[in-house]
Amino acid sequence: MRDWSLSPGDPLYLTLAADARLCKPDYVNDHIWEVELGANDPERAAISLYTTFGLRARSMRLSLRFTENNVAVTDPNTFFTKPSLRRFFPNFLTLDFVPLENLHVSTEFWVPESHAVAGRVILTNKSNTVRQIKLEVCAALAPLDGQSIIPTQQQLVNILAGQTSGIAPVIFMTGGPKHGPGPLPSLMLDLELGPGATRQITFAEAALDTVAMSFELARHSAARPWEAERARIELLDASQVLDIRTGDPDWDAAFAFSQKAAHGLFFSGSEHLPNPSFVNARHVDNGFSRKGDGGDYPPSWNGQSPLEAYYISSILHGAPHIAKNLLLNFLSTQDEDGELDNKPGLGAQRGKLIAAPILVSLAWKYYQATQDEAFLAESFPKLIKFFWAWFSSAHDRNRDGAPEWDHILQTGFDDNPVFDVWHPWSQGLGYFTRPQPIFGSDAVS
């Protein structure tokens, strides 16, 4: 397992979300987090987890605060050693830093499922004296409607809780914390660390419909066997991610983050698609469907297209089964005329156009990686029927043997300056005097 040492200024991708290989993410209610390593903005000058719960809050942040001898530090720019990213996965990462002299800290953030996030802080006293350290987990919620985070209790346990847009974020911390005295609501532990001593603290946040439900999920998340869960994540990553070494650390990081990001785009199959499918972007503002079925999602979340499926399978060479699963999703939409839908989605969305023929190349790519002849034998009749569907009168309107596109979206070139007449940067090329068919015998230049 490769240990990295990446700091601000290096290539970084710090989004964390539930991993469909390890749980079943909630396609219509998915909480996506971003790890922040400090910024010039005072509100963000901390090691923190940030989200908007899919635009159900202006912001929600969880941050760490360390205090010794009445001196508190939160800003990584003031640390003795700034944060360094050591390991990262789609739902988990590890940071190392030294906030106070000779106090080494390793912090792990983990998204075990769509409605919760957890953290573990390991402090080690590298000095020769006994030290009194205060560790705080601070929370700041800017709700759209509801209530900011406040200190409260649940089942005689000190917690932090708030309300925003119908959900109740709750923060729980192990070790019997007190409510902290700082400017932000916090849970605080007084820790005594002898020379060389190590202490480990776990906290979790969950956001469900009520405080009681959120509290139970947060407590359950904090109690999960952390070492076993981390080992499971690492073993899965080792089996499906290529460790590419170029001699250039920036390129190495870019290749590793591209695979992390691609794996993090997937959701488990649903009643509308039999196998896992992907979205095109997974950021803190994504993941919530007000309709509750995904029917109101934007194009980046409403289905898998052939070109994007081919592209993402090209990134994930360590997991060739992904190409097979994506192809099976397309094949599950085949109608009696042989047509496959261009953009089937997990929420029953359909593109209502025939898919681009590149799906045949996707099948061949999978076979080249796996030599799975049984799959070729199974899929070939459906693919050949799909191929000939392109030559029907519906798609070869002038019967010249060269099918035409039904819509520019099928091509994946809707922003190509040759075809696009809507953006200022595409005008004045002199290639087309008027919009023309882009495929078939009617195309002119």
RAUR-V348515 format. One record per residue. N is the residue number from 1. RES is the residue in one small letter. BURIAL is + if it has 24 or more other ideal C-beta (glycine too) atoms within 12 Angstrom, else -. Layout:
((N,RES,BURIAL) (N,RES,BURIAL))
This chain:
((1,m,-) (2,r,-) (3,d,-) (4,w,+) (5,s,-) (6,l,+) (7,s,+) (8,p,-) (9,g,-) (10,d,+) (11,p,+) (12,l,+) (13,y,+) (14,l,+) (15,t,+) (16,l,+) (17,a,+) (18,a,+) (19,d,+) (20,a,+) (21,r,+) (22,l,+) (23,c,+) (24,k,-) (25,p,+) (26,d,+) (27,y,+) (28,v,+) (29,n,+) (30,d,+) (31,h,+) (32,i,+) (33,w,+) (34,e,+) (35,v,+) (36,e,+) (37,l,+) (38,g,+) (39,a,-) (40,n,-) (41,d,-) (42,p,-) (43,e,-) (44,r,+) (45,a,-) (46,a,+) (47,i,+) (48,s,+) (49,l,+) (50,y,+) (51,t,+) (52,t,+) (53,f,+) (54,g,+) (55,l,+) (56,r,+) (57,a,+) (58,r,-) (59,s,+) (60,m,+) (61,r,+) (62,l,+) (63,s,+) (64,l,+) (65,r,+) (66,f,+) (67,t,+) (68,e,+) (69,n,-) (70,n,-) (71,v,-) (72,a,+) (73,v,+) (74,t,+) (75,d,+) (76,p,+) (77,n,+) (78,t,-) (79,f,+) (80,f,-) (81,t,-) (82,k,+) (83,p,+) (84,s,+) (85,l,+) (86,r,-) (87,r,+) (88,f,+) (89,f,+) (90,p,+) (91,n,+) (92,f,+) (93,l,+) (94,t,+) (95,l,+) (96,d,+) (97,f,+) (98,v,+) (99,p,+) (100,l,+) (101,e,-) (102,n,-) (103,l,+) (104,h,+) (105,v,+) (106,s,+) (107,t,+) (108,e,+) (109,f,+) (110,w,+) (111,v,+) (112,p,+) (113,e,+) (114,s,+) (115,h,+) (116,a,+) (117,v,+) (118,a,+) (119,g,+) (120,r,+) (121,v,+) (122,i,+) (123,l,+) (124,t,+) (125,n,+) (126,k,-) (127,s,-) (128,n,-) (129,t,-) (130,v,-) (131,r,+) (132,q,+) (133,i,+) (134,k,+) (135,l,+) (136,e,+) (137,v,+) (138,c,+) (139,a,+) (140,a,+) (141,l,+) (142,a,+) (143,p,+) (144,l,-) (145,d,-) (146,g,+) (147,q,-) (148,s,+) (149,i,+) (150,i,+) (151,p,+) (152,t,+) (153,q,-) (154,q,+) (155,q,-) (156,l,-) (157,v,+) (158,n,+) (159,i,+) (160,l,+) (161,a,+) (162,g,+) (163,q,+) (164,t,+) (165,s,+) (166,g,-) (167,i,+) (168,a,+) (169,p,+) (170,v,+) (171,i,+) (172,f,+) (173,m,+) (174,t,+) (175,g,+) (176,g,-) (177,p,+) (178,k,-) (179,h,+) (180,g,+) (181,p,-) (182,g,+) (183,p,-) (184,l,+) (185,p,+) (186,s,+) (187,l,+) (188,m,+) (189,l,+) (190,d,-) (191,l,+) (192,e,-) (193,l,+) (194,g,-) (195,p,-) (196,g,-) (197,a,+) (198,t,-) (199,r,+) (200,q,+) (201,i,+) (202,t,+) (203,f,+) (204,a,+) (205,e,+) (206,a,+) (207,a,+) (208,l,+) (209,d,-) (210,t,-) (211,v,+) (212,a,-) (213,m,-) (214,s,+) (215,f,+) (216,e,+) (217,l,+) (218,a,+) (219,r,+) (220,h,-) (221,s,+) (222,a,+) (223,a,-) (224,r,+) (225,p,-) (226,w,+) (227,e,-) (228,a,-) (229,e,+) (230,r,+) (231,a,-) (232,r,+) (233,i,+) (234,e,+) (235,l,-) (236,l,+) (237,d,+) (238,a,-) (239,s,-) (240,q,+) (241,v,+) (242,l,+) (243,d,-) (244,i,-) (245,r,-) (246,t,-) (247,g,-) (248,d,-) (249,p,-) (250,d,-) (251,w,-) (252,d,-) (253,a,+) (254,a,-) (255,f,+) (256,a,+) (257,f,+) (258,s,+) (259,q,+) (260,k,+) (261,a,+) (262,a,+) (263,h,+) (264,g,+) (265,l,+) (266,f,+) (267,f,+) (268,s,+) (269,g,+) (270,s,+) (271,e,-) (272,h,+) (273,l,+) (274,p,-) (275,n,+) (276,p,+) (277,s,+) (278,f,+) (279,v,+) (280,n,+) (281,a,-) (282,r,+) (283,h,+) (284,v,+) (285,d,+) (286,n,+) (287,g,+) (288,f,+) (289,s,+) (290,r,-) (291,k,-) (292,g,-) (293,d,-) (294,g,+) (295,g,-) (296,d,-) (297,y,+) (298,p,-) (299,p,-) (300,s,-) (301,w,+) (302,n,+) (303,g,+) (304,q,+) (305,s,+) (306,p,+) (307,l,+) (308,e,+) (309,a,+) (310,y,+) (311,y,+) (312,i,+) (313,s,+) (314,s,+) (315,i,+) (316,l,+) (317,h,+) (318,g,+) (319,a,+) (320,p,+) (321,h,+) (322,i,+) (323,a,+) (324,k,+) (325,n,+) (326,l,+) (327,l,+) (328,l,+) (329,n,+) (330,f,+) (331,l,+) (332,s,+) (333,t,+) (334,q,+) (335,d,-) (336,e,-) (337,d,-) (338,g,+) (339,e,+) (340,l,+) (341,d,+) (342,n,+) (343,k,+) (344,p,+) (345,g,+) (346,l,+) (347,g,+) (348,a,+) (349,q,+) (350,r,+) (351,g,+) (352,k,-) (353,l,+) (354,i,+) (355,a,+) (356,a,+) (357,p,+) (358,i,+) (359,l,+) (360,v,+) (361,s,+) (362,l,+) (363,a,+) (364,w,+) (365,k,+) (366,y,+) (367,y,+) (368,q,-) (369,a,-) (370,t,-) (371,q,-) (372,d,-) (373,e,-) (374,a,-) (375,f,+) (376,l,-) (377,a,-) (378,e,-) (379,s,+) (380,f,-) (381,p,-) (382,k,+) (383,l,+) (384,i,-) (385,k,-) (386,f,+) (387,f,+) (388,w,-) (389,a,+) (390,w,+) (391,f,+) (392,s,-) (393,s,-) (394,a,-) (395,h,+) (396,d,-) (397,r,-) (398,n,-) (399,r,-) (400,d,-) (401,g,-) (402,a,-) (403,p,+) (404,e,+) (405,w,+) (406,d,+) (407,h,+) (408,i,+) (409,l,+) (410,q,+) (411,t,+) (412,g,+) (413,f,-) (414,d,-) (415,d,-) (416,n,-) (417,p,-) (418,v,-) (419,f,+) (420,d,-) (421,v,-) (422,w,-) (423,h,-) (424,p,-) (425,w,-) (426,s,-) (427,q,-) (428,g,-) (429,l,-) (430,g,-) (431,y,-) (432,f,-) (433,t,-) (434,r,-) (435,p,-) (436,q,-) (437,p,+) (438,i,+) (439,f,+) (440,g,-) (441,s,-) (442,d,-) (443,a,-) (444,v,-) (445,s,-))
